[in-house]
Amino acid sequence: MGLKAGMLCAAALFSLSGCATTSANSTASSTADGNAFWRNATVYFLMTDRFANGDPSNDRAVPQPAAPGVLRGFEGGDIRGVTQRIEEGYFNALGVDAIWTTPVITNVRGSVEEGDWGRTYAYHGYWPLDWTSVDPRFGSEADFAQMVRTAHAHNLRVFADVIINHAGPVTDAGDPRWPDSWVRPSNACTHVTFATATACELSFTLQDIRTESDAPVEVPAFLVERWRAEGRLDLEMAELDAFFARTGYPRAPRYYIIKWLTDWVRDYGIDGFRVDTAKHVEPEIWAVLKREAEIALADWRARNPRRLAHDRPFYMVGEVFNFGLANFDRSRGRFYDYGDRNVDFYTQGFDALINMGFPTHATQPIADQYALYDRELRLGEFAGHGVLNYIASHDDHQPLDPARRNIRENATRLLLSPGAAQIYYGDEVARSLVIPRTRGDATLRSMFDWNAVRTNASILDHYQRLGRFRQAHVALGAGRHIEISRAPLVFGRVMEGNEGTDRIVAAIGLSSGAVRIPVGEIFAEDEQLRDAYSGEVTRVTGGHANLQNASDVVLLERATQQRRQ
């Protein structure tokens, strides 16, 4: 499959302005086990086409003959744009642990009319044509390899957004229909039972893969011709033969796709998958995907000894729409309720699921939400398991605060919450999710405005300070929550034991200036502390930390803590 990724290159970290008073990674983060690391991680989710245009020459690599609806065509973002921002230190300044991009695999060339949403092209990456190559509108395999190498050199992990449920639509540009042996006839999902959510067509624009079938199939003729024209047919066929010989899997559609997806791990060393439409596929398939990905990552690491420092286990997070903490929507504890069957996706290879309940739970006071999440993640069915919280996403039509009226408060709520955190591209510069003349999900998917890095510098700085503190302290997302005071809210997070040792105290909703923060039993009398938000150093006196120049947020850590530069 494609170009083989090379050895890691060395690169120095670049710090953006505004980071001087924030915390670097601490030994608490670097010594915590892989599970705790991922339960606390900050993931930056970006739409490849909408983030940064690093190579204008590929903007029209594939023509768009029919005019798209507003924000429903390709806008020019690409892989090189992501690499450039990594090199500039943008993600490190935010305290990001991993970058998740929308799919970069080759998508259909043409467009379809999506009702009143308008004519739509595959700018989002979720309409696969060929799982084995990079779409030329996003760049090349060499670009992708360079992005992963650069990310690893900057201590960033990379997630691929993966799809097994469906192929892209038949389009006005002659994009093919997959053989009937691969895709089912039209049978729209009704979401009433397990079968009507899995063995069905998710959307009229998509070709639903027969993921339940064990019947052997051949590689579709259009892919054979494509690979032959590109001079890689023999290689692709030989790799498929070796895969099926090694695994003993039947040559059924789902196993071809699992092979193609895990090649991205084996060839480039990506660190995790974000699984699209997880509930629309038989859950046992995901356990196979995870196992094959772990094998592939072990293969890559064996061939790349100069790899990313602090190896972590391969990570897999799932999008199970309507699933979240606290019995949100169709959740029943850890189980998703199909109506006639409950499924625990955590037993099927997933390390975490996206917590789609966060925007709803965020309508309650922060203290109540944090206490609720602590009960769920530490004492309830989710204990030891991960969730990925967010305030906005690319396909949640009810994000928190779409007009960005309370962006500072919401950033604080998200980045200090128990669980892992997802920053959706532009959250950190208050990118509006209310875009005139757009229809449907396009309003969530505008271009990143890089001028906003300057014009909205204060909110970006807030995100950076919170994010880097979170990255330094695994206890923040994965530790025990201890409420010390409710008005203003002061709380501690503590982690002890074999997962790592770490403790912090945070305060929210303060009046700026001189403040006296109770630290409970988190820190000892006379212990020297640093407010990582302001940079001020103090000592515990009478069970309190006294600060003279505090902001509305205080982030207390041990001042003597070792740091990773």
Protein Blocks (a to p, Z undefined) as FASTA:
>chain_A
ZZdddddddddddddehilmpccddfklmmpcfklmmmmpccddddfklmbccblklmmm
pccfbacdehiacehiafklmmmmmmnommmmnopabdcdddfbdcdfbdcdehjnopcd
fknopacfblkbccfklocfklmmmmmmmmmmnopacdddddfkbccdddfkopacddfk
lpccddddehlammlmmmpcfbfkbccddfkbcbdcdddfklmmmmmmnopmmmmmmmmm
mmmmmnopacbfklmmmmmmmmmmmmnopabdcdehkllpcfklmmmmmmmmmmmmmmmm
mmmmbgcehiaddddddddehiaehhiajaghjbccehjaccdfklnopabdcdfklmmm
mmpcfklmmmmmmmmmmmmmmgoiacdddfbdfklcbbghklopmmmmmmmmmmmggcdd
dddehklnopafbdghiahjllmmcccdfklmmmmmmmmmmmmmmmmmmmmmmklmmmcc
ddfbfbdcddddddedjkbccdddddehiaehjddddekjmbcghiacddfknopacdde
ehiacdfkbcfbdcdddfklccdZZ
